[in-house]
Amino acid sequence: MTTIIDIGILNYPQAQAAAVLGLKDLFLTANRLAADSSDPQFRVSEWRIRSADAPVELGECSGEAPEALNCFILPPRLGDVNTVSVTPATSEWILRQHAKGAVACSVCAGAFHLAAAGLFSGRTVTTHWALGDQLAAGYPDCKVDTDRMVIEDGDLITAGGVMAWTDLGLRLIDRFAGPTVMLAVARFFLVDPGGREQSYYSAFAPSLDHGDKAILTAQRWLQIHFAKDLSIRRLASEAALTERTFLRRFLRATSLNPTAYIQLLRVSKARELLETTVLSFNEIAWQVGYTDPAALRKIFRRQVGLNPAEYRRRFHLRGQTG
């Protein structure tokens, strides 16, 4: 049975039409170019909001209407960037979809809608470089890094410039359908995936659509507090469950025990720091929650297939100094 991946695109007022249509083209072309009948198929739905007082409505869909989304995208916005506005209806829809386990994505000014809904608290995000100061001033509880084109952080993916919808689309195709399909789409559209080889070692992408709200709460808490001295008791408390129930439900929801999950999350964060900073590996180990760098180095090698120095040589972004 073919797996269906539901992608929702929110076509809000002044959203860039080219991005809405282009994203649809990317995902539907991925369906056509999938080499194996067992490859996941994307079902793309367009959601519309016509005014500040109107609810979000389902517009067009490439198949039957989805019951829940695997991912939703806030595309770029055209118009005066100094008058970016959000609507209560948009925030309500975003929170409802996110609560069901959908990955939240934005491109350029679309980030303001996710920020207004409260999804950026404690996160590192990106947007267009011209909007970075405005986003940081309006939402000081997040870190805005406009040096990066795409930041993938578990259930949250943000992309930078107006045309970064191509980068985001390819990243999502890679995440849900794999690198073979992603590269086929890139070749078809003559989009250079240079630098996107990092997606072959993409950030840890935990399961978020399992339907267990208590475990999802713990996962989102971990996404921010991964470097703390963690215990099963603390995680169970965040999920409002007993320790025994938490362990059973966490394994069932994520297919990982908490220790393995935390290791994967910390290695993902270490890789991000190796890519974007010149911090020593000892400093990185401390920042992601390890007091023994040798322990992290061993885990890193096992999970990534490269040691940290090799990984940095291959994937470090030039010009990064901090």
C-alpha positions, -999 to 999 in steps of 0.1 A, spaced: 0 0 0 14 34 -10 21 59 18 3 92 12 21 123 25 -3 152 29 12 187 22 -9 217 29 0 252 14 -17 281 31 -25 307 4 -30 337 27 -36 373 14 -6 386 -6 11 352 -6 34 348 -36 14 330 -62 46 317 -79 56 299 -47 22 284 -42 21 270 -77 58 261 -78 56 241 -46 26 222 -60 46 215 -92 76 202 -72 56 177 -51 34 165 -79 64 160 -101 80 140 -74 50 116 -76 56 112 -113 93 107 -111 92 82 -82 111 52 -95 94 26 -72 57 20 -67 64 17 -30 78 53 -29 55 77 -9 31 98 -29 24 135 -21 -11 148 -19 -11 186 -21 -39 207 -7 -42 245 -10 -58 263 19 -71 298 16 -79 327 38 -97 356 21 -98 382 49 -89 388 86 -123 377 97 -127 347 75 -118 311 86 -92 291 67 -109 270 40 -98 241 19 -94 252 -17 -79 228 -42 -65 193 -35 -47 168 -57 -69 140 -43 -94 134 -16 -95 160 12 -69 151 39 -80 142 74 -47 156 88 -16 171 73 20 157 75 33 191 68 20 227 61 38 256 44 35 293 49 48 306 15 66 340 9 45 372 10 46 400 -15 39 436 -8 54 460 17 76 440 40 73 466 67 35 459 70 36 422 75 4 413 93 -11 381 106 -47 371 113 -63 352 143 -78 328 118 -44 319 104 -29 314 139 -58 292 149 -54 270 118 -16 268 123 -20 257 159 -47 232 151 -26 215 124 6 216 145 -12 200 174 -20 171 152 17 165 145 21 184 112 56 198 105 53 236 103 73 253 75 77 289 63 95 307 36 106 343 39 79 365 54 57 334 60 78 331 92 58 359 109 27 337 108 44 309 126 60 333 151 26 349 158 12 315 166 39 309 192 58 282 174 92 300 175 96 302 212 131 289 221 139 280 185 165 291 160 148 302 128 155 320 95 137 344 72 147 369 45 178 389 55 159 421 51 133 409 77 156 395 103 157 425 126 120 430 124 113 393 133 139 394 161 124 426 176 88 413 174 96 379 188 127 381 211 121 346 225 136 331 193 170 333 177 170 346 141 198 334 119 195 350 85 229 337 74 213 303 67 190 294 38 171 266 55 170 256 92 154 222 99 146 217 136 124 187 141 88 198 137 98 232 124 115 241 91 122 277 81 136 290 48 151 324 40 147 343 8 118 347 -15 130 319 -38 139 296 -10 107 278 -16 127 256 -40 152 247 -13 123 240 12 104 219 -14 135 198 -22 143 194 15 107 181 22 109 157 -8 142 144 6 127 141 41 95 122 31 105 104 -1 143 101 1 173 116 -18 168 96 -50 134 112 -57 147 146 -46 176 145 -70 153 133 -98 131 164 -92 161 187 -90 174 174 -124 140 177 -140 136 214 -129 173 221 -136 176 233 -100 212 229 -87 210 210 -54 246 220 -47 251 222 -9 219 202 -5 240 171 -1 237 179 35 202 165 34 218 131 30 229 136 66 198 155 74 189 166 109 171 141 131 135 140 119 115 123 147 81 109 142 55 136 151 23 122 136 18 93 160 -13 109 176 -1 107 212 -4 142 225 13 136 258 44 122 240 43 150 215 44 175 244 75 158 257 91 157 222 86 195 218 100 201 253 131 181 244 136 200 211 144 231 233 159 215 265 179 187 249 212 199 266 199 196 301 207 168 325 176 147 317 159 119 335 129 97 328 112 113 358 115 148 343 104 137 308 74 118 323 65 149 343 65 170 311 42 145 295 20 143 327 25 105 328 39 80 352 74 69 344 63 34 334 35 46 312 58 73 296 84 47 287 59 24 271 41 51 251 73 69 241 87 37 226 54 30 208 51 65 194 87 71 183 101 35 179 130 47 201 137 46 238 143 80 254 181 75 256 185 67 219 161 96 210 181 121 230 214 109 215 200 114 180 187 148 189 220 159 204 241 146 175 217 165 152 225 197 171 262 190 172 262 186 134 244 220 131 271 236 152 299 219 132 283 233 100 277 268 111 303 278 137 340 275 144 335 263 180 359 235 191 343 201 193 348 202 231 328 234 233 301 219 210 299 188 232 293 209 262 266 230 244 247 199 234 248 183 269 279 161 270 306 166 296 328 140 280 336 150 243 350 115 237 316 100 244 299 123 219 327 117 193 321 79 195 283 83 192 287 109 164 309 85 144 285 57 148 254 77 138 268 99 110 296 77 95 321 105 97 341 117 127 334 154 137 365 168 119 357 150 87 321 162 89 332 198 94 356 197 65 328 185 42 299 205 54 311 237 71 295 268 57 321 292 46 322 326 62 310 314 96 330 328 124 310 324 156 
